[in-house]
């Protein structure tokens, strides 16, 4: 994961670093799925008391908002509450085509 993070945070990429980034992204995605399937399934997960209370509070707020009719549409953003390991596998080929250098850096 540290290697992948180092590659992602580089400011200037070339064809070689983009190829390495592609390979490490695929490997990271495989390892995250293995972690999810093997390691996470062996542990019983429970919410902390604070998380449980926050969930109850959130559910009560949603129920109150649903019971009051409004004429305005509520904006809805993307679902960011779940980790989506499949997003890690997004190819960087587009980034490679847009940002790769085709030769030595010149001014």
Secondary structure as UniProt FT lines:
FT   HELIX           2..8
FT   HELIX           15..34
FT   HELIX           35..39
FT   HELIX           40..42
FT   HELIX           49..67
FT   HELIX           85..89
FT   HELIX           93..99
//
